[in-house]
Amino acid sequence: TFSYNSTAFLQKVRLLFTTDSTYPRINTLSPDDVSTGAGGLNAFAFTITGTNLPCNSNPSSCSTSVKFIQGSTTYTASCTGAASPATQLNCTVNLTGITNGQAQLSLAVSGKTITIPAGQLIGGFNVGP
């Protein structure tokens, strides 16, 4: 369970239906928040696990594109991973200038894009003071 505004919830999920077995899937984003006062925003490191996340050891030729979107500003990550089994991405992103609130996480592979909406209850990425 988790609590939000003093209300206990059992589970919150967002479903995306597709018949395409190669569509990228996100299981976890860690960490899923950042503090603007903590420093290190110019090279914020995070990990994404899931399926169909092909990459390699060279960030410039990674097949998976990862971005955080806050308002009209897009922060593009640099990621490494493996072509197979394609289940984990290790990324860094320059979040200089990001403001308190939420940001969307957008991930694209071969023209297939999944965007996690900003919002505390539905995923995304939380930015705090």
HUHUSUL-V197743 format. One record per pair of residues at least 24 apart in sequence whose ideal C-beta (glycine too) atoms are under 10 Angstrom apart, sorted by the first residue. I is the first residue (numbers start at 1). GAP is how many residues later the second one is. Records with the same first field share a line. If there is no record, write none. Layout:
I->GAP, GAP
This chain:
2->118, 119
4->116, 117
5->115, 116
9->112
12->108, 109, 110, 111
13->109, 110
14->102, 103, 105, 107, 108, 109
16->98, 99, 100
18->94, 96
20->32, 92
21->30, 31
22->29, 30, 32, 64, 87, 88, 90
23->28, 29, 86, 87, 89, 90, 91
24->24, 26, 27, 28, 29, 30, 40, 62, 83, 84, 85, 86, 88, 89, 90
25->24, 25, 26, 27, 28, 62, 82, 89
26->24, 25, 26, 27, 40, 63, 79, 81, 88, 90, 97
27->24, 26, 60, 61
28->60
29->37, 60, 62, 76, 78, 87, 94, 95, 96
31->94, 95
32->73, 84, 91, 92, 93, 94
33->69, 87, 91, 92, 93, 94, 95
34->34, 59, 61, 64, 69, 91, 92, 93, 94
35->65, 91, 92, 93, 94
36->59, 60, 61, 62, 63, 64, 91, 92, 93
37->63, 91, 92
38->90, 91
40->55
41->34, 52, 53, 54, 55, 56, 57, 86
42->50, 51, 52, 53, 54
43->35, 49, 50, 51, 52, 53
44->24, 31, 33, 47, 48, 49, 50, 51, 52, 54
45->32, 45, 46, 47, 48
46->31, 33, 43, 44, 45, 46, 47, 59, 79
47->32, 34, 41, 42, 43, 44
48->29, 31, 33, 39, 40, 41, 42, 43, 57, 59
49->38, 39, 40
50->36, 37, 38, 39, 57, 64
51->34, 35, 36
52->33, 34, 35, 55, 57, 58, 60, 62
53->26, 28, 29, 30, 32, 33, 34, 35, 36, 54, 56
54->27, 28, 29, 30, 31, 32, 33, 35, 55, 56
55->24, 25, 26, 27, 28, 31, 33, 34, 35, 36, 54
56->24, 25, 26, 27
57->24, 25, 26
59->31, 32, 33
62->27, 29, 47
63->45, 46, 47
64->25, 27, 43, 44, 45, 46
65->41, 42, 43, 44, 48
66->25, 27, 39, 40, 41, 42, 43
67->26, 36, 37, 38, 39, 40, 41, 46, 48
68->25, 27, 30, 34, 35, 36, 37, 38, 48, 50, 56, 57, 59
69->34, 35, 36, 37, 46, 49, 55, 56
70->25, 27, 28, 29, 30, 31, 32, 33, 34, 48, 54, 55, 57
71->27, 28, 30, 32, 33, 47
73->24, 25, 26, 30
74->29, 30, 32
75->28, 50
76->30
77->28, 30
79->28
95->30, 32
98->27, 29
99->28
100->26, 27, 28, 29
101->24, 25, 26, 27
102->24, 25
103->24
